[in-house]
């Protein structure tokens, strides 16, 4: 049985124990002092701000948290699944796709953009959330964005995309000259062979770009911070890979990124893998939304159709409807006199 989530609201010192007991404590600072506000999770000066706290900031925080949690698991599952299928393909020999230190920096390359989503993302305007409270708040009440089914779906999708990325990357490497993979890796003009790490670096680069596209698709509010962090994330990956390859002591990774990026095959493979896997990921997510739309999907559709209106400011002398009625009555009186 699900444990209910309770919120306690108090404005005095006698409410402190109640605020501590509830999952969410709200304190109102006023005539009885600031004891409740100092011990609460959230504090404001007037009770009328409660609706905005729940319907606007509460749901924004819920959706941001769900996105951060799901993306964090998803990106690691895609990498793990690709490495797992790679072990199956190479006969459990322990051969890795790329250098272990490059793999170890995976979460550092992809950590910044999702943080921006978790801080700044807003799926609908504040006025829409206040105007459509049933749809806006239903997603959190029903736990639609983070539950067992969603976790299973994202896990299956991650393993599917990881296997597809490895399979398509292997085919791209083997199809270069129409030979087997071991005979078809890029060969430079001087006869040098890039080896398996060139193909692995192409797959890993495509994986980094696919995850950046994924976080871009998940982003609803684009700020300059999102753009800067996304750019620095991609740039940081390439800079680290290049700088790390300048050390002769790392003999198996020495100059591999520079050699790879000097081959046209590398960029064609990365582009094709990024576009194909990103489209497949988008198609799977869109299919789920079409087959089983959530309340959040209904809210986004209503906002896209313009199914909400921000409240209009009232006239200085009274309500807008009253002013319109008075004007209509005056017009009717003038017609009667005429």
Secondary structure, DSSP 8 states (H G I E B T S, - for coil): ------EEEE-SGGGHHHHHHSSEEEEE-BTTBSHHHHTSSEEES-GGGHHHIIIIIIHHHHHHHHHHHHHHHHHHHHHHHHHHHHHHHTTS----SS-HHHHHTHHHHHHHHHHHHHHH--SS-HHHHHH-HHHHHHHHHTT-SSSHHHHHHHHHHHHHHHHHHHHHHHHHHHTTTTS-GGG-S-B-TTS-B--HHHHHHHHHHHHHHHHHHHHHHH-SS--HHHHHHHHHHHHHHHHHHHHHTT-TTSTTTTTHHHHHHTSHHHHHHHHHHHHHHHHHHHHHHHHHHHHS--HHHHHHHHHHTT--------BTTB-HHHHHHHHHHHHHHHHHH-
